Amino acid sequence: MGGGKERHRIAHIFIFCLMAHACQQKTQPLRTSSKKIQMWAAALQGRVVRIPSNTKRRSTMKNRITFICAMLFLLSPLAHAKIVFAGGRMPEAGKACDIYVMNDDGSNLRKITNTPEGEGNPKWSPDGKYIAFTRDRPPHNGRQVVNIFMMDADGSNERRLTNHHALDNYPRFLPGGKQLCFLSLTKTESALYNVSLINS
């Protein structure tokens, strides 16, 4: 850890900045419903680490769930929790991310998108059946374009929810799962939008 000091607090997710020798808290306690564990985004490569709740010292290898770049990971709302995250194996500068899911103990890791474009910001629906996410699109007039997509939790039945020359980001399902909101940025404005999912 930064500055050579070892921290014993394990109830939160942290992002470690090795360059600044600092540790920043990023979330409230994150626990699965089936096991009392915590998730860590460790070091620069963002690997997900599993720490049992009764552990007093952090292990960097023994409890590591993934050996791929993992970021923006979320637990599903289901009783048997799954984790969805954006990442990629042995990432290099400019390499696009895909969406992965796995069990909360790190087993059954599966890549559920596989495109040349980058995907990110995965979000579970309230019932855990669907995942909303963003995908990079070809630039328009030199400006970045990102659209919102949705798929079943196993990666099937992918559908596009937005299709215009803007940066659509941060998708969130509204309570009930019938609508999804997102932030859209264009050259001249930014606005929040809702998308009906009744026929999606």
Secondary structure, DSSP 8 states (H G I E B T S, - for coil): -GGG------SS-EEEETTTTEEEE-SS----SSS-EEEEEETTTTEEEEEETT-SS--SSTTB--SSEEEEEEE-SSSS-EEEEEEESS--TT---EEEEEETTS-S-EE----SS-EEEEEE-TTSSEEEEEEEEEEETTEEEEEEEEEETTS-S-EE---SSSEEEEEEE-TTSSEEEEEEE-SS-EEEEEEE-TT-
